[in-house]
Amino acid sequence: MNMTVPDPAKPAAAGPASDPRDTVELFAAAAAHLVEGVAARHRVIGSGAMEQRAEGARVQLSNGRSVLDFGSYAVPLFGHRPQHVLDAVREALDTMPTSTKLLANPYAARLSRRLTDAIDPGRLTRVWFGLNGSDAVEAALKLAIARTGTPAILAVEGGFHGKSMGALAATHDAQRRAPVLGFLGDVRHLPWEPDAVARAAAEAPFAALIVEPVQGEGGGRFLPPQLLRRWSDDAHAAGAFVIADEIQCGLRRCGAMSLSVAHGMQPDAVLFGKPLGGGVMPLSAAVCTEELFAPLRDDPFFHTATFSGHPVSCAAGLAALDLLESGPERFDAGGAALAQGLGALAKKYPDILVDTRCAGLFGVLEFAAAEQAGLAILEAGRRGLLVAQCLTAPAVLRMLPPAAVTEEQLEQAFDILDTCCLKVQRRTVR
Ligand SMILES: Cc1ncc(COP(=O)(O)O)c(C=O)c1O
């Protein structure tokens, strides 16, 4: 086949916006062809500039400014463009970036060994790889339903598991569920009560309980370990599987590699995503017991996907595990400074902040009202700090700094938040 080879001296046309005219044109394209409301929000937060280049905790904008990134959907846990991950990705790109799917894929095999050794060796021994977190959720739910023959699951009030159909079924977000409710199957969302699982089991059988040990999108709420253990015991006693969704809170974001394993829940699957690809590549995983994985033993093609086990993503995953295993103390130091800064804000603004909480590199500011958090998030963006909002808890602002964050960057971030809180306070008093 005759293919036209692009001129290597010319940069690729799809690169970042490099001059202000590009930016205007690209915002117009986004508004016309992407989701218009999201494009408008991007324009406000970036004050008309676009993201252009990133390094560690900093993102450079197209207008020459830079911002600190404590958001990014909790993905860049190691900072943007960590060298070790970039090197691994480049090596995979230069060797075997696309799997034949008919021959064995060394990257996926190696990562499955490393991941099962790291999480719960000897118990969680099987891995299914996806790209997005919801891929891992879909896989785990499908395996549990197939294995038990029971098309019903339990999930938790405030829980978020993604927006593809199966994942959305487990997600407790009435607004997003409503338009497709009839398609979402048999899911009961449990209140945070110790006997909730036992009561549900007495009413009707279920295939699995799916739970986030720390609810991310639901407002950065930490479920008590004894509640999680009780629910897990009751689900197992009812013959159901326990799926721990650690897509946001796992891999040391909240301290442990796996919170559900550390809490003694004996999960049948732990789900990972977001930073699993080193903050560079899309990668998710359902790390499962032999028992939960049985439908794939009976039919190896029961659940497959074209890009499952993608070599470049798995190469990035191997590098991410290197980073997770080599420097836990960096995570601890960042977490301690984050907790201290949050405590200081709580003391200074008791009239607008109803709570601050922190686990590892997951910090939460809970405002008295949703408009206050909204104002603080927009104001922080304008002043050079990106933080995360919560989909179903709009009064909450999440701070998700990378482990690579420096002391100075954390100080800058808290200076900005201090100014934002002051602005919110003044507006509230008036
Ligand atoms: C706990 C949890 N589970 C699942 C998901 C879905 O992941 P994704 O958006 O990558 O499909 C998310 C995303 O925010 C999440 O926080």
The ligand as an SDF file (V2000), in Angstrom:
LIG
                    3D

 16 16  0  0  0  0  0  0  0  0999 V2000
  -14.5930    4.7570   42.7020 C   0  0  0  0  0  0  0  0  0  0  0  0
  -14.7550    4.8550   41.2160 C   0  0  0  0  0  0  0  0  0  0  0  0
  -15.1530    3.7790   40.5360 N   0  0  0  0  0  0  0  0  0  0  0  0
  -15.2950    3.8130   39.2050 C   0  0  0  0  0  0  0  0  0  0  0  0
  -15.0410    4.9610   38.4900 C   0  0  0  0  0  0  0  0  0  0  0  0
  -15.2050    4.9720   36.9980 C   0  0  0  0  0  0  0  0  0  0  0  0
  -13.9740    5.1060   36.3830 O   0  0  0  0  0  0  0  0  0  0  0  0
  -13.8820    5.6470   34.8960 P   0  0  0  0  0  0  0  0  0  0  0  0
  -14.4030    7.0330   34.8650 O   0  0  0  0  0  0  0  0  0  0  0  0
  -12.4090    5.5520   34.5760 O   0  0  0  0  0  0  0  0  0  0  0  0
  -14.6870    4.7100   34.0490 O   0  0  0  0  0  0  0  0  0  0  0  0
  -14.6100    6.1090   39.1620 C   0  0  0  0  0  0  0  0  0  0  0  0
  -14.3490    7.3690   38.4430 C   0  0  0  0  0  0  0  0  0  0  0  0
  -14.3080    8.4420   38.9860 O   0  0  0  0  0  0  0  0  0  0  0  0
  -14.4800    6.0550   40.5730 C   0  0  0  0  0  0  0  0  0  0  0  0
  -14.0910    7.1310   41.2610 O   0  0  0  0  0  0  0  0  0  0  0  0
  1  2  1  0
  2  3  1  0
  2 15  2  0
  3  4  2  0
  4  5  1  0
  5  6  1  0
  5 12  2  0
  6  7  1  0
  7  8  1  0
  8  9  2  0
  8 10  1  0
  8 11  1  0
 12 13  1  0
 12 15  1  0
 13 14  2  0
 15 16  1  0
M  END
$$$$
